């Protein structure tokens, strides 16, 4: 669903957030900077990282008027060592790992495993990028690097400690060699103080065909459910694991609450701001009480997204109706 830009700008949370901007990093930003943060774009210093020259060129021309600042970075994120990018027949599956052709064949996804060309890259760690791009205290990370997420996390302990919210692609099938599965990523995240909020944008694969529940196609075995293959996992810190000391921890909780609110987790956002020291800090700096402020933001985002939700559901219904009589 399309996210409304700057929907929370004129709320009480938005007004104080404007004075305490968020640093957000999008690793694998070939389609544009992460749109999930659109409701708070006015307060986001957006660092868009993309290694492929063609995709980076498009990213550099992206409309940046909604964001506080949009800064594209043409580099390959990794562990700081040279890496080979394997460009697959379907470019969205390009990866620094070796594709598993057996899994791709089983699920009729050959273009995900056929490597048409390769490119050599020098990689940089997230810690290095934060330093050279003057990202003083990163809050948010979206990462979509086709299976190399764990390698990047392991090479960036400082950045990982500072982050409050992570959106990472995960896989439930090991269709790249040595690729960590979602369960392994989850263990790592929990060990580093993050709690799983949700799995989103899940993709399911059929063994025969590509059309899955609730639709059907014109072929033998027209309807079947697919096996969960990939998706995005949302991770957030709890109030007691947010990094920072003294007033800086209260500012970090404000930013963490804003990120939770942008995704619609308003109960969690309120919990973040109700920490006693943070509540006092908000009162002294913005004369703001957490519960009324979060209530306002919740109502505002619901109103802003309601129309889009109705349109989306209407299109889905019509699509299913047409499919029913094929």
N, C-alpha and C positions, 0 to 999 in steps of 0.2 A: 504494500500500500504506500502511495506517495505521502511523504512526510511534509507538513507545512513549514515553510521557512519562517524562523523567528516568531513562532507562535507564542513564546513565553517572554518576549522582550519587554512588554509593558506590565508584567506582573511584579509583585514585590521581590520575588526571587530573581527575576530578570534584572531589576534595577541594581541590586547589590552585586549580582554576578558580573555586570558590566564593569565594575571596579576591580574584579578579581578574575580575569580571563583564564580560560582553560587552554592548556597545551594538548593537542590531539595529533597523533601520528597514524597515518594510513599507509601500511606496507602492502603494496600490490594494488595501486590506485588506478589501474588502467582504464576503468570506466568512469572516473571522476571521484572526487573526495567523498568519503563515507556519508551518504544522505541520511543515515539514522540520526545524526546530530543536527539536522535541519532546524528543529524547534529552538535550539540555543545557538544557532550559527553566529549571531551577532557577538557572542562572547568567546568564539573559538579561534585560536591561532592554529590554523590547519597546515600540517606538514604532510604533503602528499608524495610518497616515495614510489618510484616506478623505474625499473631498469631498462625495459625495452625502448629503444629510441623512437619508434613509431608511436607507441602508446604514450610516451612522455611528451612528444610533440603535441599530441591532441590534448593532453592534460595541461600543458602550458598555455593553451588557448582557452581553457575552461573559464566559464563565467565566475568570477570571484567576488562579485558585488555583495553576495549574501553573507560571506564570512568576514570575521574581524580582520583576518589576514590569511591569504592562501599562498603558500610557498612550496612549489614543486621541487623535488630533489631527484636528480637522475643518478641513481646508484643501485647496486644490488646488495640487499641486506643478507648477512650470513654470519659466519663465525670469524670473519677477518682474514680468511684464507681464500685463494683463488677457487673459483667454482665454474662448472660447466652448466649452462642453461640448455636443456633439451627442449627444443621447440617442436611440439607435436602437431600432427595433422589438424587436430582441433586445438587452436592456439590457447584456449582458455585452460587447457590441461598442461601447458608447458611447465617444466619443473627442473630442479637441480638434482632430483633423484631419478633412479632408473625405473621406468614404468614396468609393471608386471603384465606382460602380454597374455598370460594364462587367464588372469582375472578379467582383463578387458575382453578377451574372446568369449569367455563364459557368459558375460552379460551383454554381448553384442555391442561393444563400445570400442571397436578397433582403432578409431581415430584418436582415442585417448592414449594409445600406447605406441603408435607409429611415430617415430622421431624423424622429421623431415630435414632438420638442420640443427646445428649446435652453435653456441656462442660462448666465448670465454669471458668471464668477468672477474675483476677484483672485488671482493666483498668487504663490506664494513659492518661492524656490529651496531646495534641500536645505541649502546653506550657511546660509541664514537660519533654517531650521527647527532645525538643529543648535545654532545660537547661542541662539535664544529658548527652546528646550526643554531647554537645559543639557546637551546631549549633548557631552561633553568630547572624546571620541575615538571616533567610530563605527567599527565593525568589519565590519558585515554590512549588505547592502542587497538586498532583494527588490523588484523593480519590475515592475508590470504596468499599463501606462497606454495600451494599445492603440495603439502606434505612435509615441508621443511620447517614448520613452526617450532618444533621442539629444539632443533639445532639453534635457532635464533634466540629462543628464550634462555637456553643454557649459556649463551655467549654474552648475555646482557643482564647480569645480576643487579646492577645499580638501577637501571631503568625499570626492571621488573618490581623492585622494591618500592619505587616511587608511584607506580601506576595504581589507579583506583578502580578502573574498569577496563576489561579486555573483551573484545569480540574476535574470536579466532575460528577459522575454518577447522573442522575436524572430519575424520573419516572413520567409518564403521567397517570398511573393507580395506584390506591392505593391498590396494591396487598399484602401489609403488613399493619397490623393495626397500626394506629398512624403515618404512613409514610408521610412526607411532599411531596407534588407534585412539579413538575418542576416550576410552577408558584409561589409557595411559596418560593422556593429556590431563584428564580430570584428577588423577592422583597427584600429578605434579602441581597443578593449580591449588589444590587443597593444602598441600604441604607448604605452599608459599602464601597462605592467608587469604585465598580467594574462595568464594562460594559460588556454585553453579546456580544461575537464575533460570536458564531455559536453553533448549535447543530450538533454533529457528531455521526457516528456509531449508527444510529437509528435502533431500532428493532421494527418490526410491527408484531402484532399477529392477526391471523385469528381465528374466532370462530370454524370453521371446517377445520382441516388440518393444515399443517405447511408451505407448499409451497405457497409463495405469489408473487405478481407482481414483475417482469414481467414473471414469470414462471407459469407452471401449473403442475398438478399431475394426476395420473390415479385414479379417484374417482368421485363420484357424486359431482357436482359443482367443476369442476377441476381448475377453475381460479377465484380468488377473491383478492381484495386488503385487506391488514390487517390494523388494528387500531394501531396508534403509541403507543408504550408501554414504552420503555425505551431508553436511549441514554446517551451520554456524552455532557455536556455543557462546553464551553470554556469561561472563564471570565478573563479580563485583566484590570488593572488600566489605567486610562487616565493620561497624563503627570502631571496634577495638583494634582492628588490624590496619587502619589507615595510617600511612606514614606521616611523620612530622612530630615536632616537639613544641609544646606550649601553644601560642597563638597560631603558629604555622599549621598545627594539626587541625585547628578549628577551621582555618581557611581551606585546607584539603577536604574536610568533611563537607563544607559548602559546595565545593566543586564536585565531589562525589555524589552529593544529593542532586545537583543539577543534571549530572549524567544519568542518574537513575530516573529522574523526572522526564528527561528527553525520551527515554525508552518506555515510559509509562509506569514505572515501578514507584508509584507515589507513596505507598505504605513504607517501603524501604527508605525512600528519601526522607520521610518524616522521622523515622527511627534514627537516621544519620544525624539529623539536626537537633534531636532531643537529648543528645549527650550533654550533661550539665554544663561543661565548660564551653561547648559550642553554642548552647542556648544563651548563655551570658554574653559571649562574644558577639552574637547576632544582635542582641538587644542593645549593646553598647555602641556597635558600629552602624547599625541600620534601623534601630528601634523596631526590630522584626521579631514576631513570635512564630515559631516553626509551624504549628498546626494550621492556623489561618492562612499562612503563606502557601503551604503545600495544598491546602484545600482550593485556594484560588487557582494555582497552577494546574491542578487536576481538572477543574471545571473548564479552564481555558483551552487546554489541549484536547479535551473531549469534544468541545464545541468545534475546534478547528479541524479535527479529523473525522467528525461525524459524517459530513457530506461525502468525503472521499470513500469512507467505509460503505455507505449506502450504494454509491456508484459501483464499487468493486463487487459487492454482493449481488447487485443486479446483473452485472455482466457475467458473473459465475453462473447464476441461475439460468440465464438465456443460453449460455454455452452448453450446460448440462441438458437443457431441454432439446436443443438441436441434436446433440449427440444421442439422445434417447431414441430418436426416430431415424437414425441413419440406417 
